[in-house]
Amino acid sequence: MGLGDELNQIYSAISGKSADVEEKMGRLQRTKGGIDREQKESLH
């Protein structure tokens, strides 16, 4: 396996991890938004 193949494998692994992290961050942000709304509604 050449260096180019190894770099492509590394890039693919990093891209996959990055997509996972972005998806988790999105879920956390949506959850936080829901919690913030519930807190605001409970104060009124």
PQR file with spaces between the fields and no chain letter, atoms N, CA, C, O and H, PARSE charges and radii, in Angstrom:
ATOM       1  N    MET     1       0.861   -1.177    0.000 -0.4000 1.5000
ATOM       2  CA   MET     1       0.000    0.000    0.000 -0.0000 2.0000
ATOM       3  C    MET     1       0.903    1.234    0.000  0.5500 1.7000
ATOM       4  O    MET     1       1.848    1.325    0.783 -0.5500 1.4000
ATOM       5  N    GLY     2       0.604    2.160   -0.869 -0.4000 1.5000
ATOM       6  CA   GLY     2       1.415    3.360   -0.984 -0.0000 2.0000
ATOM       7  C    GLY     2       0.981    4.441   -0.003  0.5500 1.7000
ATOM       8  O    GLY     2      -0.040    4.329    0.676 -0.5500 1.4000
ATOM       9  H    GLY     2      -0.165    2.087   -1.505  0.4000 1.0000
ATOM      10  N    LEU     3       1.780    5.472    0.042 -0.4000 1.5000
ATOM      11  CA   LEU     3       1.514    6.594    0.942 -0.0000 2.0000
ATOM      12  C    LEU     3       0.174    7.260    0.627  0.5500 1.7000
ATOM      13  O    LEU     3      -0.562    7.654    1.532 -0.5500 1.4000
ATOM      14  H    LEU     3       2.609    5.563   -0.510  0.4000 1.0000
ATOM      15  N    GLY     4      -0.131    7.381   -0.667 -0.4000 1.5000
ATOM      16  CA   GLY     4      -1.406    7.987   -1.065 -0.0000 2.0000
ATOM      17  C    GLY     4      -2.594    7.210   -0.529  0.5500 1.7000
ATOM      18  O    GLY     4      -3.572    7.802   -0.072 -0.5500 1.4000
ATOM      19  H    GLY     4       0.467    7.061   -1.402  0.4000 1.0000
ATOM      20  N    ASP     5      -2.515    5.892   -0.581 -0.4000 1.5000
ATOM      21  CA   ASP     5      -3.594    5.052   -0.055 -0.0000 2.0000
ATOM      22  C    ASP     5      -3.743    5.227    1.452  0.5500 1.7000
ATOM      23  O    ASP     5      -4.854    5.310    1.976 -0.5500 1.4000
ATOM      24  H    ASP     5      -1.720    5.411   -0.952  0.4000 1.0000
ATOM      25  N    GLU     6      -2.605    5.280    2.137 -0.4000 1.5000
ATOM      26  CA   GLU     6      -2.639    5.467    3.593 -0.0000 2.0000
ATOM      27  C    GLU     6      -3.255    6.817    3.953  0.5500 1.7000
ATOM      28  O    GLU     6      -4.068    6.919    4.871 -0.5500 1.4000
ATOM      29  H    GLU     6      -1.703    5.213    1.711  0.4000 1.0000
ATOM      30  N    LEU     7      -2.852    7.848    3.213 -0.4000 1.5000
ATOM      31  CA   LEU     7      -3.409    9.180    3.474 -0.0000 2.0000
ATOM      32  C    LEU     7      -4.904    9.209    3.199  0.5500 1.7000
ATOM      33  O    LEU     7      -5.650    9.856    3.933 -0.5500 1.4000
ATOM      34  H    LEU     7      -2.191    7.764    2.467  0.4000 1.0000
ATOM      35  N    ASN     8      -5.353    8.525    2.164 -0.4000 1.5000
ATOM      36  CA   ASN     8      -6.785    8.460    1.866 -0.0000 2.0000
ATOM      37  C    ASN     8      -7.542    7.752    2.979  0.5500 1.7000
ATOM      38  O    ASN     8      -8.643    8.166    3.343 -0.5500 1.4000
ATOM      39  H    ASN     8      -4.746    7.999    1.568  0.4000 1.0000
ATOM      40  N    GLN     9      -6.963    6.689    3.519 -0.4000 1.5000
ATOM      41  CA   GLN     9      -7.606    5.975    4.630 -0.0000 2.0000
ATOM      42  C    GLN     9      -7.690    6.868    5.868  0.5500 1.7000
ATOM      43  O    GLN     9      -8.717    6.898    6.546 -0.5500 1.4000
ATOM      44  H    GLN     9      -6.069    6.352    3.223  0.4000 1.0000
ATOM      45  N    ILE    10      -6.617    7.589    6.160 -0.4000 1.5000
ATOM      46  CA   ILE    10      -6.606    8.504    7.308 -0.0000 2.0000
ATOM      47  C    ILE    10      -7.647    9.597    7.111  0.5500 1.7000
ATOM      48  O    ILE    10      -8.400    9.923    8.029 -0.5500 1.4000
ATOM      49  H    ILE    10      -5.783    7.565    5.609  0.4000 1.0000
ATOM      50  N    TYR    11      -7.683   10.159    5.907 -0.4000 1.5000
ATOM      51  CA   TYR    11      -8.660   11.212    5.607 -0.0000 2.0000
ATOM      52  C    TYR    11     -10.090   10.696    5.772  0.5500 1.7000
ATOM      53  O    TYR    11     -10.944   11.382    6.333 -0.5500 1.4000
ATOM      54  H    TYR    11      -7.072    9.894    5.162  0.4000 1.0000
ATOM      55  N    SER    12     -10.340    9.494    5.283 -0.4000 1.5000
ATOM      56  CA   SER    12     -11.680    8.906    5.403 -0.0000 2.0000
ATOM      57  C    SER    12     -12.060    8.698    6.867  0.5500 1.7000
ATOM      58  O    SER    12     -13.193    8.966    7.266 -0.5500 1.4000
ATOM      59  H    SER    12      -9.646    8.937    4.827  0.4000 1.0000
ATOM      60  N    ALA    13     -11.109    8.222    7.659 -0.4000 1.5000
ATOM      61  CA   ALA    13     -11.384    7.994    9.084 -0.0000 2.0000
ATOM      62  C    ALA    13     -11.682    9.312    9.780  0.5500 1.7000
ATOM      63  O    ALA    13     -12.618    9.396   10.575 -0.5500 1.4000
ATOM      64  H    ALA    13     -10.188    8.004    7.335  0.4000 1.0000
ATOM      65  N    ILE    14     -10.899   10.335    9.491 -0.4000 1.5000
ATOM      66  CA   ILE    14     -11.110   11.645   10.124 -0.0000 2.0000
ATOM      67  C    ILE    14     -12.444   12.241    9.682  0.5500 1.7000
ATOM      68  O    ILE    14     -13.173   12.812   10.493 -0.5500 1.4000
ATOM      69  H    ILE    14     -10.138   10.267    8.845  0.4000 1.0000
ATOM      70  N    SER    15     -12.758   12.108    8.402 -0.4000 1.5000
ATOM      71  CA   SER    15     -14.034   12.632    7.897 -0.0000 2.0000
ATOM      72  C    SER    15     -15.214   11.954    8.575  0.5500 1.7000
ATOM      73  O    SER    15     -16.201   12.607    8.913 -0.5500 1.4000
ATOM      74  H    SER    15     -12.165   11.644    7.744  0.4000 1.0000
ATOM      75  N    GLY    16     -15.114   10.642    8.774 -0.4000 1.5000
ATOM      76  CA   GLY    16     -16.189    9.911    9.448 -0.0000 2.0000
ATOM      77  C    GLY    16     -16.356   10.361   10.880  0.5500 1.7000
ATOM      78  O    GLY    16     -17.477   10.552   11.352 -0.5500 1.4000
ATOM      79  H    GLY    16     -14.312   10.111    8.499  0.4000 1.0000
ATOM      80  N    LYS    17     -15.240   10.533   11.576 -0.4000 1.5000
ATOM      81  CA   LYS    17     -15.303   10.994   12.971 -0.0000 2.0000
ATOM      82  C    LYS    17     -15.874   12.400   13.035  0.5500 1.7000
ATOM      83  O    LYS    17     -16.674   12.712   13.917 -0.5500 1.4000
ATOM      84  H    LYS    17     -14.329   10.378   11.193  0.4000 1.0000
ATOM      85  N    SER    18     -15.462   13.251   12.096 -0.4000 1.5000
ATOM      86  CA   SER    18     -15.957   14.630   12.063 -0.0000 2.0000
ATOM      87  C    SER    18     -17.470   14.659   11.853  0.5500 1.7000
ATOM      88  O    SER    18     -18.173   15.435   12.501 -0.5500 1.4000
ATOM      89  H    SER    18     -14.812   12.998   11.379  0.4000 1.0000
ATOM      90  N    ALA    19     -17.967   13.823   10.959 -0.4000 1.5000
ATOM      91  CA   ALA    19     -19.412   13.758   10.713 -0.0000 2.0000
ATOM      92  C    ALA    19     -20.145   13.293   11.966  0.5500 1.7000
ATOM      93  O    ALA    19     -21.221   13.802   12.279 -0.5500 1.4000
ATOM      94  H    ALA    19     -17.396   13.193   10.433  0.4000 1.0000
ATOM      95  N    ASP    20     -19.573   12.329   12.687 -0.4000 1.5000
ATOM      96  CA   ASP    20     -20.189   11.849   13.927 -0.0000 2.0000
ATOM      97  C    ASP    20     -20.265   12.968   14.957  0.5500 1.7000
ATOM      98  O    ASP    20     -21.293   13.157   15.607 -0.5500 1.4000
ATOM      99  H    ASP    20     -18.698   11.915   12.433  0.4000 1.0000
ATOM     100  N    VAL    21     -19.171   13.705   15.098 -0.4000 1.5000
ATOM     101  CA   VAL    21     -19.126   14.798   16.074 -0.0000 2.0000
ATOM     102  C    VAL    21     -20.133   15.885   15.702  0.5500 1.7000
ATOM     103  O    VAL    21     -20.840   16.398   16.570 -0.5500 1.4000
ATOM     104  H    VAL    21     -18.336   13.551   14.569  0.4000 1.0000
ATOM     105  N    GLU    22     -20.202   16.235   14.426 -0.4000 1.5000
ATOM     106  CA   GLU    22     -21.152   17.259   13.984 -0.0000 2.0000
ATOM     107  C    GLU    22     -22.591   16.828   14.260  0.5500 1.7000
ATOM     108  O    GLU    22     -23.414   17.639   14.685 -0.5500 1.4000
ATOM     109  H    GLU    22     -19.627   15.818   13.721  0.4000 1.0000
ATOM     110  N    GLU    23     -22.890   15.564   14.020 -0.4000 1.5000
ATOM     111  CA   GLU    23     -24.246   15.056   14.264 -0.0000 2.0000
ATOM     112  C    GLU    23     -24.573   15.115   15.761  0.5500 1.7000
ATOM     113  O    GLU    23     -25.683   15.490   16.139 -0.5500 1.4000
ATOM     114  H    GLU    23     -22.221   14.905   13.675  0.4000 1.0000
ATOM     115  N    LYS    24     -23.623   14.751   16.596 -0.4000 1.5000
ATOM     116  CA   LYS    24     -23.841   14.795   18.044 -0.0000 2.0000
ATOM     117  C    LYS    24     -23.995   16.234   18.528  0.5500 1.7000
ATOM     118  O    LYS    24     -24.821   16.511   19.398 -0.5500 1.4000
ATOM     119  H    LYS    24     -22.722   14.446   16.289  0.4000 1.0000
ATOM     120  N    MET    25     -23.210   17.144   17.975 -0.4000 1.5000
ATOM     121  CA   MET    25     -23.325   18.554   18.355 -0.0000 2.0000
ATOM     122  C    MET    25     -24.700   19.099   17.970  0.5500 1.7000
ATOM     123  O    MET    25     -25.304   19.863   18.723 -0.5500 1.4000
ATOM     124  H    MET    25     -22.539   16.919   17.268  0.4000 1.0000
ATOM     125  N    GLY    26     -25.183   18.707   16.812 -0.4000 1.5000
ATOM     126  CA   GLY    26     -26.508   19.134   16.379 -0.0000 2.0000
ATOM     127  C    GLY    26     -27.590   18.645   17.325  0.5500 1.7000
ATOM     128  O    GLY    26     -28.505   19.389   17.677 -0.5500 1.4000
ATOM     129  H    GLY    26     -24.692   18.086   16.200  0.4000 1.0000
ATOM     130  N    ARG    27     -27.479   17.381   17.736 -0.4000 1.5000
ATOM     131  CA   ARG    27     -28.469   16.833   18.683 -0.0000 2.0000
ATOM     132  C    ARG    27     -28.411   17.575   20.007  0.5500 1.7000
ATOM     133  O    ARG    27     -29.450   17.882   20.590 -0.5500 1.4000
ATOM     134  H    ARG    27     -26.736   16.776   17.450  0.4000 1.0000
ATOM     135  N    LEU    28     -27.202   17.868   20.489 -0.4000 1.5000
ATOM     136  CA   LEU    28     -27.065   18.598   21.753 -0.0000 2.0000
ATOM     137  C    LEU    28     -27.653   20.001   21.645  0.5500 1.7000
ATOM     138  O    LEU    28     -28.322   20.469   22.567 -0.5500 1.4000
ATOM     139  H    LEU    28     -26.358   17.618   20.015  0.4000 1.0000
ATOM     140  N    GLN    29     -27.404   20.674   20.522 -0.4000 1.5000
ATOM     141  CA   GLN    29     -27.938   22.019   20.328 -0.0000 2.0000
ATOM     142  C    GLN    29     -29.466   22.003   20.282  0.5500 1.7000
ATOM     143  O    GLN    29     -30.115   22.880   20.852 -0.5500 1.4000
ATOM     144  H    GLN    29     -26.860   20.294   19.773  0.4000 1.0000
ATOM     145  N    ARG    30     -30.038   21.006   19.602 -0.4000 1.5000
ATOM     146  CA   ARG    30     -31.506   20.914   19.552 -0.0000 2.0000
ATOM     147  C    ARG    30     -32.070   20.623   20.941  0.5500 1.7000
ATOM     148  O    ARG    30     -33.094   21.185   21.330 -0.5500 1.4000
ATOM     149  H    ARG    30     -29.510   20.294   19.139  0.4000 1.0000
ATOM     150  N    THR    31     -31.410   19.758   21.673 -0.4000 1.5000
ATOM     151  CA   THR    31     -31.850   19.433   23.027 -0.0000 2.0000
ATOM     152  C    THR    31     -31.768   20.661   23.919  0.5500 1.7000
ATOM     153  O    THR    31     -32.690   20.940   24.686 -0.5500 1.4000
ATOM     154  H    THR    31     -30.578   19.301   21.357  0.4000 1.0000
ATOM     155  N    LYS    32     -30.664   21.396   23.821 -0.4000 1.5000
ATOM     156  CA   LYS    32     -30.498   22.614   24.617 -0.0000 2.0000
ATOM     157  C    LYS    32     -31.587   23.625   24.280  0.5500 1.7000
ATOM     158  O    LYS    32     -32.131   24.274   25.173 -0.5500 1.4000
ATOM     159  H    LYS    32     -29.915   21.170   23.198  0.4000 1.0000
ATOM     160  N    GLY    33     -31.906   23.760   22.998 -0.4000 1.5000
ATOM     161  CA   GLY    33     -32.973   24.668   22.591 -0.0000 2.0000
ATOM     162  C    GLY    33     -34.306   24.277   23.213  0.5500 1.7000
ATOM     163  O    GLY    33     -35.069   25.137   23.653 -0.5500 1.4000
ATOM     164  H    GLY    33     -31.465   23.232   22.273  0.4000 1.0000
ATOM     165  N    GLY    34     -34.583   22.983   23.249 -0.4000 1.5000
ATOM     166  CA   GLY    34     -35.828   22.509   23.864 -0.0000 2.0000
ATOM     167  C    GLY    34     -35.842   22.782   25.355  0.5500 1.7000
ATOM     168  O    GLY    34     -36.871   23.181   25.902 -0.5500 1.4000
ATOM     169  H    GLY    34     -33.964   22.284   22.892  0.4000 1.0000
ATOM     170  N    ILE    35     -34.729   22.574   26.013 -0.4000 1.5000
ATOM     171  CA   ILE    35     -34.644   22.839   27.463 -0.0000 2.0000
ATOM     172  C    ILE    35     -34.824   24.323   27.725  0.5500 1.7000
ATOM     173  O    ILE    35     -35.543   24.709   28.647 -0.5500 1.4000
ATOM     174  H    ILE    35     -33.893   22.250   25.569  0.4000 1.0000
ATOM     175  N    ASP    36     -34.171   25.164   26.915 -0.4000 1.5000
ATOM     176  CA   ASP    36     -34.309   26.615   27.083 -0.0000 2.0000
ATOM     177  C    ASP    36     -35.766   27.051   26.928  0.5500 1.7000
ATOM     178  O    ASP    36     -36.259   27.877   27.697 -0.5500 1.4000
ATOM     179  H    ASP    36     -33.587   24.851   26.166  0.4000 1.0000
ATOM     180  N    ARG    37     -36.454   26.489   25.926 -0.4000 1.5000
ATOM     181  CA   ARG    37     -37.875   26.834   25.721 -0.0000 2.0000
ATOM     182  C    ARG    37     -38.719   26.408   26.917  0.5500 1.7000
ATOM     183  O    ARG    37     -39.575   27.161   27.381 -0.5500 1.4000
ATOM     184  H    ARG    37     -36.054   25.819   25.301  0.4000 1.0000
ATOM     185  N    GLU    38     -38.472   25.199   27.411 -0.4000 1.5000
ATOM     186  CA   GLU    38     -39.236   24.717   28.561 -0.0000 2.0000
ATOM     187  C    GLU    38     -38.995   25.582   29.792  0.5500 1.7000
ATOM     188  O    GLU    38     -39.923   25.851   30.555 -0.5500 1.4000
ATOM     189  H    GLU    38     -37.777   24.588   27.033  0.4000 1.0000
ATOM     190  N    GLN    39     -37.758   26.017   29.987 -0.4000 1.5000
ATOM     191  CA   GLN    39     -37.455   26.877   31.130 -0.0000 2.0000
ATOM     192  C    GLN    39     -38.186   28.207   31.008  0.5500 1.7000
ATOM     193  O    GLN    39     -38.743   28.708   31.985 -0.5500 1.4000
ATOM     194  H    GLN    39     -37.005   25.799   29.367  0.4000 1.0000
ATOM     195  N    LYS    40     -38.182   28.776   29.811 -0.4000 1.5000
ATOM     196  CA   LYS    40     -38.876   30.056   29.591 -0.0000 2.0000
ATOM     197  C    LYS    40     -40.365   29.903   29.832  0.5500 1.7000
ATOM     198  O    LYS    40     -40.985   30.756   30.468 -0.5500 1.4000
ATOM     199  H    LYS    40     -37.730   28.369   29.017  0.4000 1.0000
ATOM     200  N    GLU    41     -40.950   28.808   29.322 -0.4000 1.5000
ATOM     201  CA   GLU    41     -42.388   28.587   29.494 -0.0000 2.0000
ATOM     202  C    GLU    41     -42.741   28.367   30.966  0.5500 1.7000
ATOM     203  O    GLU    41     -43.804   28.786   31.423 -0.5500 1.4000
ATOM     204  H    GLU    41     -40.446   28.115   28.806  0.4000 1.0000
ATOM     205  N    SER    42     -41.868   27.725   31.685 -0.4000 1.5000
ATOM     206  CA   SER    42     -42.169   27.448   33.105 -0.0000 2.0000
ATOM     207  C    SER    42     -42.080   28.724   33.957  0.5500 1.7000
ATOM     208  O    SER    42     -42.633   28.778   35.055 -0.5500 1.4000
ATOM     209  H    SER    42     -41.004   27.385   31.314  0.4000 1.0000
ATOM     210  N    LEU    43     -41.396   29.733   33.455 -0.4000 1.5000
ATOM     211  CA   LEU    43     -41.271   30.985   34.199 -0.0000 2.0000
ATOM     212  C    LEU    43     -42.479   31.897   33.968  0.5500 1.7000
ATOM     213  O    LEU    43     -42.669   32.861   34.709 -0.5500 1.4000
ATOM     214  H    LEU    43     -40.947   29.690   32.562  0.4000 1.0000
ATOM     215  N    HIS    44     -43.286   31.611   32.965 -0.4000 1.5000
ATOM     216  CA   HIS    44     -44.438   32.467   32.658 -0.0000 2.0000
ATOM     217  C    HIS    44     -45.720   31.882   33.179  0.5500 1.7000
ATOM     218  O    HIS    44     -46.785   32.475   33.007 -0.5500 1.4000
ATOM     219  H    HIS    44     -43.132   30.827   32.363  0.4000 1.0000
